[in-house]
Amino acid sequence: MRRLMKETAIYGLSSIVGRFLNWMLVPMYTRVLAGTGEYGIVTNLYGWTALLLVLLTYGMETGFFRFINKKEEREPMRVYASVLYCLLGSSTLFGLLVFLFLPAISGALGYADHPEFVGMMAGIVAVDAFCCVPFAYLRYKGKAWRFAGIKLANIGLNIFLNIFFLVICPRLYASSPETVGWFYRPDYGVGYVFVANVFTTLFTLLMLIPDILPGLRAKADGALLRQILRYSFPILLLGIAGIFNQTADKILFPFLFDDKAYANEQLGIYGACFKIAVVMVMFTQAFRYAYEPFIFARNKSGDNKQAYAEVMKYFIIFALFIFLGVMFYIDILKYFVGSAYYPGLRVVPIVMLGELFFGIYFNLSLWYKLIDQTQWGAYFSAIGCVATVSIILLFGPSYGYMACAWASFFCNLLMMLLSYFVGQKKFPVAYDLWSALVYTVVASVLYVAGMCVLIESEWLCLGYRTLLLGVFVIFFLKRDLRKIKG
């Protein structure tokens, strides 16, 4: 448990701190870009990017950890080489196909006037998909600090380039256009968000070359690769469900309205406020980076169901703490977006709870991964996708982005419940349901007490909510902290 918490903290340095730094770009985007519609373009294309990244990695990251940690595996580098060469081929093929049919694809997505937006994002996705394997290799080797360092360097460069293109260049162009006029176009606007991402993606690839070369030098195994693909394919569907639940709203929303400008404006409001709720996503992602290697490595040594149950309990506790923290300080966090985006703040608690359910679902998913029945992940994924798309298509035209938020909530809740009940039959784990219920009730009472008591003074209100958050922390310290120390 202590090792898991330590590695979660290190990976969190790159995931939570890194995403937080990227999150800090939101105030700039919502004030520098020309209206909410331009931020809607960013939200839409990054939604496609996230979905395509899952498709192009097709569960191979989890497959890599499963097969490289098998007891009978005597040549771990052949696992790395097999997965690395496979993703190199698929990513290259994807990039070539997109650029071959770029005009048609751009037109279908609504970017006929700017096909280069789609082209840049396709290149970014192709490189990022390939790079997921070297990053997984770093996690396998326990090089958490190198992993975090590369991630943070990437993010730092991205932030610098965004500020350079969207803030510094416009000012230099206004005062002395000859200094930047040879490369800078003042009317390109949102396009520079994607230009910055291209540079940072190439930078990451260069940084990973020392970790890529050992895999390229090793010998791939076709028979082994087929086994990994059979294992990983159902996880692809699981990944699609997870990411589609987060991105279906951003992908489908522009197609729900005839007025594309209005759709982009509303999507921009929703996307900016969604960023406030992404704190829960950051926590789940950091936890995931440490948890997958943890469970597969622990599985070598026998039955560790008690450890899995303990991990679940503490995940729920910390996730509830994050939920309360964000909601209690929402009056401060709202200033990270421009005032034009405030109507979308009502989606924050709904989205955060949906992400909490997905985090629990990810914890539960270990059962079918450990017993090599990943087809169950495919079944849950299919059900979740149907639920998400149905809610968005049925209620989106009438209720706008609120329907998208509730789609995420109900989809994740449904998958969580299905995975728990089926998992208890296939791979029973004695989860501490009583503790989960107790902490949920305590968090709910504190949430109601914090949000429903009206205090006119903003500072007094924040002080009151801070005391309530302290009550949750004290309750945890007295009830469960000693167990971690023990």
C-alpha positions as CSV (number, residue, x, y, z in Angstrom):
1,M,0.0,0.0,0.0
2,R,2.8,2.4,0.9
3,R,4.6,1.6,-2.4
4,L,1.4,2.2,-4.4
5,M,0.8,5.5,-2.6
6,K,4.4,6.6,-3.3
7,E,4.2,5.8,-7.0
8,T,0.8,7.3,-7.3
9,A,2.2,10.5,-5.9
10,I,5.1,10.5,-8.4
11,Y,2.9,9.8,-11.4
12,G,0.6,12.4,-10.0
13,L,3.4,14.9,-10.4
14,S,3.1,14.5,-14.1
15,S,-0.6,13.7,-14.3
16,I,-2.2,16.0,-11.7
17,V,0.4,18.8,-11.7
18,G,0.8,18.6,-15.4
19,R,-2.9,18.7,-16.1
20,F,-3.3,21.5,-13.6
21,L,-0.7,23.5,-15.5
22,N,-2.6,22.8,-18.8
23,W,-5.8,23.7,-17.0
24,M,-4.2,27.1,-16.2
25,L,-4.4,27.7,-20.0
26,V,-8.2,27.8,-19.8
27,P,-8.3,31.4,-18.4
28,M,-6.1,32.5,-21.3
29,Y,-8.2,30.7,-23.9
30,T,-11.5,32.0,-22.6
31,R,-10.2,35.6,-22.7
32,V,-7.9,35.6,-25.7
33,L,-9.7,33.5,-28.3
34,A,-12.4,35.3,-30.3
35,G,-15.5,34.2,-28.5
36,T,-16.8,31.0,-27.0
37,G,-17.1,29.5,-30.5
38,E,-13.3,29.3,-31.0
39,Y,-12.9,27.5,-27.7
40,G,-15.7,25.2,-28.9
41,I,-13.4,24.2,-31.9
42,V,-10.6,23.3,-29.4
43,T,-13.1,21.3,-27.3
44,N,-14.4,19.4,-30.4
45,L,-11.1,18.5,-31.9
46,Y,-9.5,17.5,-28.7
47,G,-12.5,15.3,-28.1
48,W,-11.8,13.5,-31.4
49,T,-8.1,13.3,-30.4
50,A,-8.8,11.6,-27.1
51,L,-11.1,9.0,-28.8
52,L,-8.7,8.3,-31.6
53,L,-5.8,7.9,-29.2
54,V,-7.7,5.0,-27.5
55,L,-8.5,3.5,-30.9
56,L,-4.9,3.6,-32.0
57,T,-3.5,2.1,-28.8
58,Y,-6.2,-0.6,-28.9
59,G,-5.7,-1.8,-25.3
60,M,-2.0,-2.7,-25.9
61,E,-0.8,-0.8,-22.9
62,T,-2.7,-3.1,-20.5
63,G,-1.7,-6.1,-22.7
64,F,1.9,-5.0,-22.4
65,F,1.7,-5.1,-18.6
66,R,-0.2,-8.3,-18.5
67,F,2.3,-10.3,-20.7
68,I,5.5,-8.8,-19.5
69,N,4.6,-9.6,-15.9
70,K,3.6,-13.2,-16.6
71,K,5.5,-15.8,-14.4
72,E,6.5,-17.9,-17.4
73,E,7.9,-14.9,-19.4
74,R,11.6,-15.3,-19.7
75,E,12.3,-12.7,-22.4
76,P,10.4,-9.5,-21.4
77,M,12.1,-7.5,-24.1
78,R,10.3,-9.5,-26.8
79,V,7.0,-8.4,-25.3
80,Y,8.2,-4.8,-25.5
81,A,9.5,-5.2,-29.1
82,S,6.3,-6.9,-30.3
83,V,4.0,-4.2,-29.0
84,L,6.3,-1.4,-30.1
85,Y,6.6,-2.5,-33.7
86,C,2.8,-3.2,-33.8
87,L,1.9,0.3,-32.7
88,L,4.6,1.8,-35.0
89,G,3.0,0.2,-38.0
90,S,-0.6,1.1,-37.1
91,S,0.2,4.7,-36.2
92,T,2.1,5.2,-39.5
93,L,-0.8,3.7,-41.5
94,F,-3.3,5.9,-39.7
95,G,-1.3,9.0,-40.5
96,L,-0.9,8.2,-44.1
97,L,-4.7,7.4,-44.6
98,V,-5.8,10.7,-42.9
99,F,-3.4,12.8,-45.0
100,L,-4.5,10.9,-48.2
101,F,-8.2,11.7,-47.6
102,L,-7.7,15.0,-45.6
103,P,-10.1,17.2,-47.7
104,A,-13.0,14.7,-47.4
105,I,-12.5,14.1,-43.7
106,S,-12.1,17.8,-42.9
107,G,-15.3,18.6,-44.8
108,A,-17.3,15.9,-42.9
109,L,-16.1,17.2,-39.6
110,G,-17.1,20.8,-40.5
111,Y,-13.5,22.1,-41.0
112,A,-13.5,22.5,-44.8
113,D,-12.0,26.0,-44.4
114,H,-9.2,24.7,-42.2
115,P,-8.2,21.2,-43.2
116,E,-4.8,21.8,-41.6
117,F,-6.5,21.7,-38.2
118,V,-7.5,18.1,-38.8
119,G,-4.2,17.2,-40.3
120,M,-2.2,18.6,-37.4
121,M,-4.4,16.7,-34.9
122,A,-4.1,13.5,-36.9
123,G,-0.3,13.7,-36.8
124,I,-0.3,14.4,-33.0
125,V,-2.5,11.4,-32.4
126,A,-0.4,9.1,-34.4
127,V,2.8,10.0,-32.6
128,D,1.1,10.0,-29.1
129,A,-0.3,6.5,-29.8
130,F,3.2,5.2,-30.6
131,C,4.7,7.0,-27.6
132,C,2.3,5.3,-25.1
133,V,4.4,2.1,-25.3
134,P,7.8,3.7,-24.3
135,F,5.9,5.4,-21.5
136,A,4.5,2.1,-20.4
137,Y,8.0,0.6,-20.5
138,L,9.2,3.4,-18.2
139,R,6.5,2.4,-15.7
140,Y,7.4,-1.2,-16.0
141,K,11.0,-0.4,-15.2
142,G,10.0,1.7,-12.3
143,K,11.4,4.9,-13.8
144,A,8.7,7.0,-12.4
145,W,10.8,10.1,-12.1
146,R,11.9,10.0,-15.8
147,F,8.3,9.4,-16.8
148,A,7.2,12.4,-14.8
149,G,10.1,14.5,-16.0
150,I,9.3,14.0,-19.7
151,K,5.6,14.6,-19.2
152,L,6.2,17.8,-17.3
153,A,8.8,19.0,-19.9
154,N,6.2,18.4,-22.6
155,I,3.6,20.4,-20.7
156,G,6.0,23.2,-19.9
157,L,6.9,23.6,-23.6
158,N,3.2,23.5,-24.6
159,I,2.3,26.2,-22.1
160,F,5.2,28.4,-23.3
161,L,4.3,28.0,-27.0
162,N,0.6,28.8,-26.3
163,I,1.5,32.0,-24.4
164,F,4.1,32.9,-27.2
165,F,1.6,32.5,-30.1
166,L,-1.6,33.8,-28.4
167,V,-0.2,36.5,-26.1
168,I,3.3,37.6,-27.0
169,C,3.1,37.4,-30.8
170,P,-0.1,39.6,-31.0
171,R,1.5,42.3,-28.9
172,L,4.8,42.2,-30.9
173,Y,2.8,42.3,-34.1
174,A,0.9,45.3,-32.9
175,S,4.0,47.3,-31.9
176,S,6.6,46.1,-34.4
177,P,5.1,43.7,-37.0
178,E,8.5,43.2,-38.8
179,T,9.8,41.2,-35.8
180,V,7.2,38.4,-36.1
181,G,5.4,39.1,-39.3
182,W,7.6,36.6,-41.3
183,F,5.9,33.6,-39.5
184,Y,3.0,35.0,-37.5
185,R,-0.5,35.5,-38.9
186,P,-2.8,37.6,-36.6
187,D,-5.9,36.1,-38.1
188,Y,-5.0,32.5,-37.5
189,G,-6.2,32.6,-33.8
190,V,-7.2,29.1,-32.6
191,G,-4.9,27.4,-35.1
192,Y,-1.9,28.3,-33.0
193,V,-3.3,26.0,-30.2
194,F,-2.7,23.1,-32.6
195,V,0.6,24.4,-33.9
196,A,1.9,24.5,-30.3
197,N,0.8,20.9,-29.8
198,V,2.6,19.7,-32.9
199,F,5.9,21.0,-31.6
200,T,5.5,19.5,-28.1
201,T,4.6,16.1,-29.5
202,L,7.7,16.0,-31.6
203,F,9.7,17.1,-28.6
204,T,8.3,14.2,-26.5
205,L,9.2,11.7,-29.3
206,L,12.8,13.0,-29.3
207,M,13.0,12.7,-25.5
208,L,11.8,9.1,-25.6
209,I,14.3,7.9,-28.2
210,P,16.7,6.4,-25.6
211,D,13.8,4.3,-24.3
212,I,12.5,3.4,-27.8
213,L,15.8,2.1,-29.1
214,P,16.1,-1.0,-26.8
215,G,12.7,-2.1,-28.1
216,L,13.6,-1.6,-31.7
217,R,16.8,-3.6,-31.3
218,A,15.0,-6.5,-29.6
219,K,13.3,-9.3,-31.7
220,A,9.5,-9.2,-32.0
221,D,7.5,-12.4,-31.8
222,G,4.5,-12.8,-34.1
223,A,2.9,-15.6,-32.1
224,L,3.2,-13.7,-28.9
225,L,1.8,-10.5,-30.5
226,R,-1.3,-12.4,-31.6
227,Q,-1.9,-13.5,-28.0
228,I,-1.5,-9.9,-26.8
229,L,-3.9,-8.7,-29.4
230,R,-6.5,-11.3,-28.5
231,Y,-6.1,-10.2,-24.8
232,S,-6.1,-6.5,-25.6
233,F,-8.9,-6.2,-28.1
234,P,-11.8,-6.4,-25.6
235,I,-9.9,-3.7,-23.6
236,L,-10.1,-1.5,-26.6
237,L,-13.8,-1.6,-26.4
238,L,-13.5,-0.9,-22.6
239,G,-11.3,2.1,-23.4
240,I,-13.7,3.3,-26.0
241,A,-16.5,3.3,-23.5
242,G,-14.4,5.1,-21.0
243,I,-13.2,7.8,-23.3
244,F,-16.4,8.0,-25.3
245,N,-18.2,8.7,-22.1
246,Q,-15.9,11.7,-21.6
247,T,-15.8,12.8,-25.3
248,A,-19.1,11.8,-26.9
249,D,-20.7,15.0,-25.8
250,K,-17.8,17.1,-27.4
251,I,-17.9,15.0,-30.6
252,L,-21.6,14.7,-31.1
253,F,-22.7,18.1,-29.9
254,P,-21.9,20.0,-33.1
255,F,-24.1,17.6,-35.1
256,L,-27.2,18.1,-32.9
257,F,-27.9,21.6,-34.2
258,D,-28.3,23.1,-37.6
259,D,-26.7,26.4,-36.5
260,K,-23.0,25.3,-36.2
261,A,-21.9,28.7,-34.8
262,Y,-24.4,28.3,-31.9
263,A,-23.3,24.7,-31.4
264,N,-19.7,25.8,-31.1
265,E,-20.5,28.6,-28.7
266,Q,-22.5,26.3,-26.4
267,L,-19.8,23.6,-26.7
268,G,-17.2,26.2,-25.8
269,I,-19.1,27.1,-22.6
270,Y,-19.5,23.4,-21.7
271,G,-15.9,22.5,-22.5
272,A,-14.5,25.3,-20.4
273,C,-16.6,24.4,-17.3
274,F,-15.9,20.8,-17.9
275,K,-12.2,21.7,-17.2
276,I,-13.1,22.6,-13.7
277,A,-14.4,19.1,-13.1
278,V,-11.3,17.5,-14.7
279,V,-9.6,17.5,-11.2
280,M,-11.4,14.2,-10.6
281,V,-10.1,12.9,-14.0
282,M,-6.5,13.9,-13.0
283,F,-6.7,11.9,-9.8
284,T,-8.1,8.8,-11.5
285,Q,-5.4,9.0,-14.2
286,A,-2.6,9.3,-11.7
287,F,-4.0,6.4,-9.7
288,R,-4.3,4.3,-12.9
289,Y,-0.7,4.8,-13.9
290,A,0.4,3.2,-10.6
291,Y,-2.4,0.7,-10.1
292,E,-2.1,-1.4,-13.3
293,P,1.6,-2.3,-12.8
294,F,0.7,-2.8,-9.1
295,I,-2.1,-5.3,-9.5
296,F,-0.3,-7.4,-12.2
297,A,3.0,-7.5,-10.3
298,R,1.1,-8.4,-7.0
299,N,-0.8,-11.1,-8.9
300,K,2.5,-13.0,-9.4
301,S,2.8,-13.6,-5.7
302,G,-0.6,-15.1,-5.2
303,D,-4.0,-14.0,-3.7
304,N,-4.0,-10.3,-2.8
305,K,-7.7,-9.7,-2.7
306,Q,-7.5,-7.9,0.6
307,A,-5.1,-5.4,-0.9
308,Y,-7.5,-4.8,-3.8
309,A,-10.3,-4.1,-1.3
310,E,-8.2,-1.7,0.7
311,V,-7.2,0.2,-2.4
312,M,-10.8,0.6,-3.4
313,K,-11.8,2.0,0.0
314,Y,-9.0,4.6,0.0
315,F,-9.7,5.5,-3.6
316,I,-13.3,6.3,-2.7
317,I,-12.3,8.3,0.3
318,F,-9.8,10.5,-1.6
319,A,-12.2,10.9,-4.5
320,L,-15.0,12.1,-2.2
321,F,-12.5,14.6,-0.6
322,I,-11.7,16.0,-4.1
323,F,-15.4,16.3,-4.9
324,L,-16.1,18.3,-1.8
325,G,-13.0,20.4,-2.3
326,V,-13.9,21.5,-5.8
327,M,-17.5,22.2,-5.0
328,F,-16.8,24.1,-1.7
329,Y,-14.4,26.4,-3.6
330,I,-16.4,26.7,-6.8
331,D,-16.9,30.4,-6.1
332,I,-13.1,30.9,-6.5
333,L,-12.6,28.3,-9.3
334,K,-15.2,29.9,-11.5
335,Y,-12.8,32.8,-12.1
336,F,-10.6,30.6,-14.1
337,V,-13.0,31.0,-17.0
338,G,-14.4,34.2,-18.4
339,S,-17.8,35.5,-17.2
340,A,-19.3,34.5,-20.6
341,Y,-18.8,30.8,-19.5
342,Y,-20.5,31.0,-16.1
343,P,-23.8,29.5,-17.2
344,G,-22.1,26.2,-17.6
345,L,-20.9,25.9,-14.0
346,R,-24.0,23.8,-13.1
347,V,-22.5,20.8,-14.9
348,V,-19.5,20.6,-12.6
349,P,-21.0,18.4,-9.8
350,I,-22.7,16.1,-12.2
351,V,-19.6,15.5,-14.3
352,M,-17.4,15.0,-11.2
353,L,-19.7,12.4,-9.8
354,G,-19.7,10.6,-13.1
355,E,-15.9,10.6,-13.1
356,L,-16.0,9.2,-9.5
357,F,-18.2,6.3,-10.8
358,F,-15.8,5.7,-13.6
359,G,-12.8,5.6,-11.2
360,I,-14.6,3.0,-9.1
361,Y,-15.4,1.1,-12.3
362,F,-11.7,1.1,-13.3
363,N,-10.9,-0.4,-9.8
364,L,-13.5,-3.0,-10.3
365,S,-12.3,-3.9,-13.8
366,L,-9.2,-5.7,-12.3
367,W,-11.2,-9.0,-12.0
368,Y,-11.6,-9.7,-15.7
369,K,-8.1,-8.5,-16.4
370,L,-6.6,-10.9,-13.9
371,I,-8.6,-13.9,-15.0
372,D,-8.1,-13.1,-18.7
373,Q,-11.8,-12.7,-19.4
374,T,-11.5,-9.2,-20.9
375,Q,-14.6,-9.9,-23.1
376,W,-16.6,-8.7,-20.1
377,G,-15.0,-5.3,-20.5
378,A,-16.3,-5.3,-24.0
379,Y,-19.8,-6.2,-22.9
380,F,-19.9,-3.4,-20.3
381,S,-18.4,-1.0,-22.8
382,A,-21.0,-1.7,-25.4
383,I,-23.8,-1.2,-22.9
384,G,-22.2,2.1,-21.7
385,C,-21.8,3.4,-25.2
386,V,-25.4,2.7,-26.1
387,A,-26.6,4.5,-22.9
388,T,-24.4,7.6,-23.5
389,V,-25.3,8.0,-27.2
390,S,-29.0,7.4,-26.5
391,I,-29.2,10.1,-23.8
392,I,-27.3,12.6,-25.9
393,L,-29.2,12.1,-29.0
394,L,-32.6,12.0,-27.3
395,F,-32.2,14.9,-24.9
396,G,-29.3,16.9,-26.3
397,P,-31.4,19.0,-28.9
398,S,-33.8,20.0,-26.1
399,Y,-31.5,20.3,-23.0
400,G,-28.2,21.1,-24.6
401,Y,-25.0,20.4,-22.7
402,M,-26.9,19.4,-19.5
403,A,-28.0,16.3,-21.3
404,C,-24.3,15.6,-22.1
405,A,-23.4,15.9,-18.4
406,W,-26.2,13.5,-17.3
407,A,-25.3,11.0,-20.0
408,S,-21.8,10.8,-18.5
409,F,-23.3,10.4,-15.0
410,F,-25.7,7.6,-15.8
411,C,-23.3,5.7,-18.2
412,N,-20.6,5.4,-15.6
413,L,-23.0,4.5,-12.9
414,L,-24.5,1.7,-15.0
415,M,-21.1,0.3,-15.9
416,M,-19.9,0.5,-12.3
417,L,-22.9,-1.5,-11.1
418,L,-22.7,-4.1,-13.8
419,S,-19.0,-4.7,-13.2
420,Y,-19.5,-5.1,-9.5
421,F,-22.3,-7.6,-9.6
422,V,-20.8,-9.7,-12.4
423,G,-17.3,-9.5,-10.8
424,Q,-18.6,-10.8,-7.5
425,K,-19.6,-14.0,-9.2
426,K,-16.5,-14.4,-11.4
427,F,-13.8,-13.1,-9.0
428,P,-15.3,-12.3,-5.6
429,V,-13.5,-9.6,-3.6
430,A,-14.7,-8.6,-0.2
431,Y,-14.9,-4.9,-0.7
432,D,-15.6,-2.8,2.3
433,L,-19.1,-1.6,1.3
434,W,-19.9,-0.4,4.8
435,S,-17.0,2.1,4.8
436,A,-17.9,3.2,1.3
437,L,-21.5,3.8,2.4
438,V,-20.4,5.7,5.6
439,Y,-18.0,8.0,3.7
440,T,-20.6,8.6,1.0
441,V,-23.2,9.6,3.6
442,V,-20.8,11.8,5.4
443,A,-19.7,13.5,2.2
444,S,-23.4,14.0,1.1
445,V,-24.4,15.6,4.4
446,L,-21.4,17.9,4.3
447,Y,-22.1,18.8,0.7
448,V,-25.7,19.7,1.5
449,A,-24.6,21.7,4.5
450,G,-22.0,23.6,2.5
451,M,-24.1,24.4,-0.6
452,C,-27.5,24.9,0.8
453,V,-26.6,27.3,3.7
454,L,-26.7,30.8,2.2
455,I,-24.0,33.2,3.5
456,E,-23.8,36.6,1.8
457,S,-20.2,37.3,2.6
458,E,-18.0,35.3,0.2
459,W,-15.1,35.1,2.7
460,L,-17.4,33.9,5.5
461,C,-18.9,31.3,3.1
462,L,-15.5,30.0,2.1
463,G,-14.4,29.9,5.8
464,Y,-17.6,27.9,6.7
465,R,-17.1,25.4,3.8
466,T,-13.4,25.0,4.8
467,L,-14.5,24.0,8.3
468,L,-16.8,21.4,6.8
469,L,-14.0,20.1,4.6
470,G,-11.9,19.9,7.8
471,V,-14.6,17.8,9.4
472,F,-14.3,15.2,6.6
473,V,-10.5,15.1,7.0
474,I,-10.8,14.7,10.8
475,F,-13.3,11.9,10.3
476,F,-10.9,10.1,8.0
477,L,-7.9,10.7,10.3
478,K,-9.7,9.2,13.3
479,R,-11.4,6.4,11.5
480,D,-8.9,5.1,8.9
481,L,-5.5,6.8,8.8
482,R,-4.0,4.6,11.5
483,K,-4.8,1.5,9.4
484,I,-2.6,2.9,6.6
485,K,0.3,3.5,9.0
486,G,-0.1,0.0,10.4
